[in-house]
Amino acid sequence: MHLLFGLSADGRVYPEAIDAVGAIDAAVVGPAGLVSVLEVQVGLLGPSASRAVRIASYLAKLRAAGDGRFWNASFEKDPWSTAATLLEWRDNLIAAGWQGNPVGAGRIDDLASAEIAGTILPLGLADRAVRLLTALPSRPGLRIKRLTLAEPRALLPPLWRRLVEALEAAGVSIDQHDGCAAAAEGSDLRKVQSALAGETREPLKGDGTFVVVEADTELMAAEAIADWLAASPPEERAGTVVLAAEGDTALLDHALRARGLPALGLSAASPWRGALQVLPLAYAASWRPFDPRVLLNLLMLPRPPISRWAARRLARALSSEPGIGGAAWLNAWDEIETRLLEMHVELEPKDARKKVDAVLAEWRSWTDVGRFDKTVGIPLVEAQAIAGRVTAWALRADAGRNDGLLLAAAGAAGAVVDAIHRLEQEVVPALLLERIVSQVLSDGVANPEHVPEAGSVRAVRFPGALWSAAPRVVWWGFVGPGERVSRPPWDRAEIRALEAAGVTLESSADAARRIGAGYTRVLQRSAERVVFVRPALSRDGPTTVHPLAHQLKPILEGAADRVVFKAERALREPDAALSGRVLARQPVDITNPPAGAAKWDLHSGAAALMEGRRESATSLRRLLNCQFGWFAQDVLHLRPGRFAEIPGPDQLFGNLAHEIARRLLPPGPPPPLEGVGATVGDLFEALLPQIAAPLLQPELAGELAAARELVPAALESLVRLLQERGLDVVGSELQREGSHHGLVLHGRLDLLVRRGPQVAVLDLKWTRSERRYREEIAEGSAVQLAVYRAISTDAGTKGTGGYFLLRQRRILAGEGSILTDRPIESERPDSETLDMVAGDWELWRNLASSGVLVAAGFDGAVEHRPDGLAFEAPKEPCRFCDLTSLCRVQVETI
């Protein structure tokens, strides 16, 4: 067996095989690959553990080591971070030759105490490599006959250098792979190679063999490189390697596909993939007080843990009544159960019922939320059960398709189970559980949809993955900070004690030398061309200079203009030259985007859409504000892209007050004033987790405390008003219809009351200011109260309306209302306002039927308003509108 070993060869490499045609008994391996091969050959196979599991195990060992340790104060504050840091120190010591014994230095001796405390720590890569060092001399018969090193042996970290020496002592032939390729004599690339090798620096002439591409944005850089690859002959593309140091070629692949070239398929690992979020959200939903936003996020994932159609129904219920157990929530489950029964109608009723009950039980387990106090923690068994549920869901959803994302979610959940078991605690604190889940997901998963396509260009992630010569190299994303050099945490006395014990740590200087040599080897292994690509902006911020750029800076002094290529030149020049290729560009016709207009023409069939319409107070207010907005939202039913969201605090308090009022005030005389406050308080606490659970979150504690006083006082004041005015309740939350001069109306009345033959509507408002409602009544523009007049008809009597402001405990009503003795003087009565609404509605409707819409936000909109309108044009029609990008009133035009 022939192995080629490189420190960065555990992923994609170039070339992909040792020989051009490949070999059955040969491979390119990195540290993990080499250890795995050797373990198989010497019979040391064993289970591998994730980093989270090892941290949890080490946390238990640190705790078992007892008091008086140097880490105790830090461990008390944050045990997980302390364990993670000390485990890294410990692994580095093991890699340097430490055997877990005291060396006469306080901190290291404390770590030695942790080594023998508690249960056995699962092996890491360093432990496995050290175990091989011990086993190799006594295990003859290795199948490995030859090991080729991609990096110089002198630059290898101490652990891997010792392992190479142990293999050599076991009879394995060790040789060094040079991999360097001298560029053509006199070329710019050859001059750069020579200068980096310490030879005399010569000025670069700009022959295209060495080019630095600078771009303002990563997008422009992708356009330039994609053009360059598209302009290259196919035989040259076959020898091109793209080095994507950040491991992501998504933007470049998009540009390549646009030019008919295959994607490179490198995707950065992310912990935020949809399926991976099921695990943290499942735990977050279990804490008390329950946060509906967490469950809403869980239900709105691309792959929720229950069927999408059921998740959507529950999400709608949460967005209307954020909580568990309210009417909307229960109705949603009833609808889900009904549909499940319909889906199994072909089965016998008994079998269908059994199957549906099993599905409902499984789905309900995901909404069994708010069970554990965050200040106490979660029992170990319950924490494992939640992770087990995630594992079962992921494997069931995968169904043998080998979906990498679902399998990763299952693996992460399994790692959480193992990690919390190794903590050796009966109750897992909330913060510690969050750290475990974050650690398990920290490595993330690459985008399973972003895969390499068959093509001739190859892509690698690390400079060291280019272990042999390549004709052409594109260093995509040539930006800092590069690989960081970590400084050992030990002081000089501790280092001397370690060295006396035979422990050799890699110094920061040696690590920097090794990393720097890896960068320069990219240039030494490029035979024909090298293109460095550096965008000034990447993602959401400016980039920094790569360490290799500092070495190249003196070489670039006095270089010709063509050595540094500005990518934006391709936008200005039809034949810009980049690294020996002309980026040909063809002019295209520029089409201006649609411009906004005050007047919009409608299709002749639009009139049919308005036949038989019923208007509400909300739709009429929208019509009087902007005819375009009314037609789009109320006739065409266009809605913003937000599917489901949790209402704000004021709306939640209003919803609570409405529901309490509905339960408190059944039809008939109002209840006795005595005991109303206590009843409202009980209803408030009972309904709070059912329809307004977000108010229980700590950040709203102040407002909730105030509402606990305000809501009972407000409803007590409402009952007092009803009693003092001699009003009986006709009903609450009533759906009513009516008409006025051909205008068909409908709406829901918060509270309809009666005194003798007279009726009135009370609309309950939870608002911080009464100014708007007072001005509406005074100006005679209260459209809502006018509509209530039309739909509150009872026994032929048209009622009046008024606002009851819950926070202010105040009634606002116009003249002639039975609701108050202190009415607000109005410019016109509700009946006249209703006539104005009906008249304007008819004018606007006729205008739309004739094929014209008016967008009120444009300066010229007034000229297109129909004659005879009673309501004046609004001053700020677009202030609260969601359609400004549709009518383009606020979109810049060319």
Phi, psi and omega in degrees: 000136180242121179244141170251125186251126175224144183297337181244027187258023177271007176226219177292138179226164172222129352295162185281345180221161181294315179258156182300326182262003182081169179208146182291320187251041180216150182200157173257122186229154172257193181304312181295320179294318180296315180298318180297316180298315181293321179299321178297318186284333179257002176075039181244032181291146178197170180293142176262152183235145177287165180297323180298320179294319180292322178295317179298319179295319181290327176300316179296323179292319178297320177295319181291339180292345174089186183278173177081012180265157185293342183264358190303314182297315178294321182296324180294324181282314185213085185297324184292310180297323178297314180296320181296317180293314182290329176295322177295318176300314182298316180296321178295324177293318178299317179296332181275357177112002178290137183253015177084016182256156175297146180235006180090014176241132190306305185293320181291325177291328174296319176296326177295324176295323179293331181299325184260359180270151174066203183274171183291136178280129176303144185288138169262182182299319180296318179299318181294319179294319179294322177298324177293323179302324180284326187275332187300317181297334183258006181238082180288168174088030176297139177282342178287121179255336185215135177233120180256133182263129178280331177250154176302139182301325183294337182267354181292146173301154187308318183300312184285332174293320178294323179293321177298317179295323178293322177294320179297319178294334179276003176102006178277132178284124181252126174226167185250129176267124181283300177073355181284149180224113180286128177288172182302140181301131178087352180283161179299320180297320178295321178296320178293316178301317181293318181296320179291335178277002177096005180275178183297136180277134178241147180294145180273137185262352178082046181272003176090357179279338176223116185223139172251117179266120176251137182221149177292323182228160177294328179296316179293324177298319179296320179298316182294315182291322178296320176297319181295316178294322180293329180279348181280143176298151181305324182292334177280324178299331182295340180249025183255133178241130175259120177263106179257094189296333179270001175073022183220120178243023186301313182292317178295321179296324177298317178292324179294316180298324180296340179253013177077018180257150181290152180283149178281328170080021174271129182230131178290138178290137181225138176278001186258014175299146188308308184296329180292336183283348178300319184296303180296326180290326178297321177288317183298327180287345184276351185276152176249133005286145183292134178252107182301335180298326179293312179295324177297318177298321179296317182288335184265006177297154177304325176234083180290162183285356171235170182305145185300318183296322177290320179298322180295320180295317178293324178296319177297321179296318179296322182289332179273320178225088187291096179171181182243127175105357177284177183298317181296320180295314180294321178296322179297317178293325176297318179295321179296316180297319179297317181292321178299319178296321177295325180289340180245029183295338181286345180274164172297146183308320181293317180292320179298317179298318180296317181293318180295319179298322179294317179295316180297320180297319179294315181293321181294334179298332178285341180251014173277082195248169174063041186262339189236139180283125184294333180284341180262315183115188184237134178303146183305315183297319181291320179298319178292325180295320179296315178296323177297324178295321178295317179300313181298318179297314184297316181291323178292319179293327179291318176052040176079011182274357181058043175289115185301324182289316179293320178294324176295321177297318178296317179296321179295317179296320177297321178295324177296316178302313180295318183295313183289334175293321182284348176293335181059046177232141178284329179235131181259118179299153184300314182296320180294320178295320178297320179294320180297313181297317179298320180294318180298322183269357188299325180290333178068187180221140175292157179297114183293342179273348182259096186235155178291142177256155183300120180192181186262341179277135180251154179228139177229162185264328189238147177305321181291345178288344173272086189269351179218178186295142175228139181298313185225136181232131172246114178270096183279127182075051181280072183226164180281178006273354185078188180287129183275148175261117180273138180271135177300142182277005187265144176276178186297321180296319180292322178295320178296320179295321179293316180297324178295332178270007178084019180260120183247106178276145174286124181286160178299324179295318179294319179296318179295322179295319180294316181293316179298321178296326177296323178293312184291334178296335176300318179287322181291338181259014177256124188269325188239309185217147171226131178236116175265133184242115181235105173278147178284329178237136177223126184057249188248019181197171179288153180268166176246168184281137178286146179305323180294333180297330178293324177289328182279341185304311179294332179290329182278350179294131181077009180286155178294161184300327185285353178288322176254119184250125177272118187300328182294349176299329181296341178276340184253328186253131181289342184219052178293137183259128179228117175047052175080006180231143178266123179273084184291134179231140179250136178293145177234155177289134180266124178254123180291143177294161179303135180263149178289155180210147178289327182248130180239137179268134180259151175293152183298335181279358182293332182298326181294333181292338183264358179292134176072019181287147169246134182254148174249173178299322180295314182292326179290322176297323179292320179297315181291336178278312182202118181296323179298314180296320178298314183294319182292316187269325185260332177266311180273348178062038173285141181227156175300162183291344180294123181275315183209136177208158182275131179297162179283171184302315183299318179294322179294318177296320177297316178300317178300312182297320179297314182292322177296318178298321180297320180282329183283331189241077174288166178305138180123193179295152178294154182291162177301143183294327180293126179091356180296318181301316180293320179297316179297320179299318178294316178296322179301311182291327180287322183276338185306308179286347182273321186232356182212043183300329179303336181291347179276354181289148186303326184292344180252017184299321180295313180293323179295318178299319178294320181294327178298336175268319187289316185295310177301320180295321181294314182287330173296320177294324178295316179297319178298319178300314181298319181291315182295327181270358179066040185257136172258153180273124173277321179172165178232154182052048184269132173273120183229154175232158177193182179209157179206115178052045177087352179269113180274128187237155173208161179178177179241126183267126179298311183208122177251124183238164184219146167223104186064229180279350184270141177236159178208155179249131174252119177259118184276129182233131171254098186223155180271347182219137180264358188302313184301315185287325178294318181293321179302314181293317182296322182276352182074027182245020180282084182300320183298315180293327177294318178295320178300326179299321183284327187259358179266012182307130179222116181056040176082358181259126176274133184269175174253177181220162178198162179257134170251112183273111189293315181295322184270348183054052186222143177258133175240119181210157180274184183292146179085004181274144176279001186274340185205153173266355180238069183289162176271128178295130185239149178293336180205154177283168180300326182296321179288321176300319179296322176297318179297317179299313181296321179293314179295321178301317181295319179295314180294321180294318178296322179296318178294322179295332178279356176099022183232133171239145180242124175266113193290343186283352183268152183301323183272010185295328183300326182294337183260358178292140180293152179287148175093007180290138180275324181272137180287160177296137182292150180281322181230072186292336186261007189298319183242025185268143178264001190250017184295333177281342179277311177281347174067030181289332181246020180259128179291141178243156182281000000 
